[in-house]
């Protein structure tokens, strides 16, 4: 049975935009090639870290929500550890409450994104 997971990784801030996209695509394709199904994919961008990691104070955050077999998580985290671009990561199993919260958060974000567009078209008329 597939469980739903959420993983966030922080990439080193010295990477270029292209290198970040390449790292994200690597993990996106790794999840799908191992039989996982990506539910949500969010780029949180460059953010300040709560404390320095490897003498760095910022990092590029990226979140994946996916469904996968439980044995897959060890493979994924091994990939994170081997990649020098990744300075931190966290993966956890989502229970029914966290899945519901995540779905509400995504739908609220879509509604909020659509609302300004609707306001702009109303003002133009």
Secondary structure per residue as TSV (DSSP state, phi and psi in degrees):
chain	resnum	aa	ss	phi	psi
A	1	X	-	360.0	137.0
A	2	X	-	-84.2	134.8
A	3	X	E	-103.6	160.3
A	4	X	E	-99.2	133.0
A	5	X	E	-124.1	159.9
A	6	X	E	-129.5	130.2
A	7	X	E	-130.3	135.8
A	8	X	E	-122.5	132.5
A	9	X	E	-125.6	153.0
A	10	X	E	-115.0	121.1
A	11	X	E	-96.2	150.3
A	12	X	E	-59.9	141.7
A	13	X	T	-74.6	-7.1
A	14	X	T	-82.2	-1.8
A	15	X	S	-78.7	151.1
A	16	X	-	-80.8	167.8
A	17	X	H	-55.5	-43.2
A	18	X	H	-64.3	-41.3
A	19	X	H	-66.2	-35.5
A	20	X	H	-64.9	-47.8
A	21	X	H	-59.8	-38.6
A	22	X	H	-64.3	-43.0
A	23	X	H	-65.0	-44.0
A	24	X	H	-62.0	-45.2
A	25	X	H	-63.8	-35.5
A	26	X	H	-59.1	-47.5
A	27	X	H	-74.4	-33.8
A	28	X	H	-61.7	-48.2
A	29	X	H	-70.5	-31.8
A	30	X	H	-63.9	-43.3
A	31	X	H	-62.1	-47.4
A	32	X	H	-71.9	-34.5
A	33	X	H	-69.5	-24.5
A	34	X	T	-92.3	14.2
A	35	X	T	91.7	7.4
A	36	X	-	-82.6	161.5
A	37	X	E	-126.8	117.6
A	38	X	E	-78.4	125.5
A	39	X	E	-94.0	-41.2
A	40	X	E	-149.7	148.1
A	41	X	E	-142.1	117.4
A	42	X	E	-128.2	132.7
A	43	X	E	-99.6	114.6
A	44	X	E	-91.5	-7.9
A	45	X	E	76.6	-165.9
A	46	X	E	-79.6	124.3
A	47	X	E	-133.9	156.8
A	48	X	E	-76.2	137.4
A	49	X	E	-82.7	152.5
A	50	X	E	-67.3	-30.5
A	51	X	E	-150.7	154.9
A	52	X	E	-63.8	138.4
A	53	X	E	-123.9	122.8
A	54	X	T	51.0	42.9
A	55	X	T	62.7	21.3
A	56	X	E	-111.9	142.1
A	57	X	E	-109.4	-4.9
A	58	X	E	-133.6	166.0
A	59	X	E	-164.6	158.7
A	60	X	E	-90.8	118.3
A	61	X	E	-95.5	141.2
A	62	X	E	-144.8	137.6
A	63	X	E	-118.9	136.7
A	64	X	E	-123.2	133.3
A	65	X	E	-109.6	129.2
A	66	X	E	-151.5	161.2
A	67	X	E	-106.8	134.1
A	68	X	E	-160.1	168.9
A	69	X	-	-73.0	149.3
A	70	X	T	-65.5	-28.4
A	71	X	T	-69.4	-20.4
A	72	X	H	-66.5	-30.4
A	73	X	H	-60.4	-41.1
A	74	X	H	-60.4	-40.5
A	75	X	H	-63.7	-44.5
A	76	X	H	-62.6	-47.4
A	77	X	H	-68.2	-29.7
A	78	X	H	-64.8	-40.2
A	79	X	H	-62.4	-41.7
A	80	X	H	-60.7	-45.5
A	81	X	H	-64.1	-33.5
A	82	X	H	-78.8	-18.4
A	83	X	-	-90.1	114.2
A	84	X	T	-69.2	-13.0
A	85	X	T	-74.8	-23.3
A	86	X	E	-93.9	120.4
A	87	X	E	-99.3	-22.1
A	88	X	E	-154.4	154.3
A	89	X	E	-153.9	157.2
A	90	X	E	-148.3	129.5
A	91	X	E	-127.9	134.1
A	92	X	E	-144.9	156.7
A	93	X	E	-79.0	134.0
A	94	X	-	-92.9	130.0
A	95	X	-	-88.2	178.4
A	96	X	H	-60.3	-33.4
A	97	X	H	-70.2	-42.0
A	98	X	H	-71.0	-31.0
A	99	X	H	-66.1	-44.7
A	100	X	H	-62.8	-42.5
A	101	X	H	-60.9	-45.1
A	102	X	H	-62.3	-41.3
A	103	X	H	-65.3	-41.0
A	104	X	H	-62.6	-43.2
A	105	X	H	-61.4	-43.0
A	106	X	H	-65.7	-42.3
A	107	X	H	-68.2	-37.5
A	108	X	H	-63.7	-39.7
A	109	X	H	-64.5	-40.4
A	110	X	H	-65.3	-42.0
A	111	X	H	-63.5	-43.1
A	112	X	H	-67.1	-33.1
A	113	X	H	-71.5	-34.0
A	114	X	H	-77.5	-31.1
A	115	X	H	-61.1	-49.0
A	116	X	H	-62.3	-34.1
A	117	X	H	-65.6	-40.1
A	118	X	H	-66.8	-38.9
A	119	X	H	-63.9	-40.9
A	120	X	H	-64.3	-40.5
A	121	X	H	-69.6	-34.5
A	122	X	H	-66.5	-38.4
A	123	X	H	-68.1	-33.5
A	124	X	H	-70.3	-28.5
A	125	X	-	-76.0	360.0
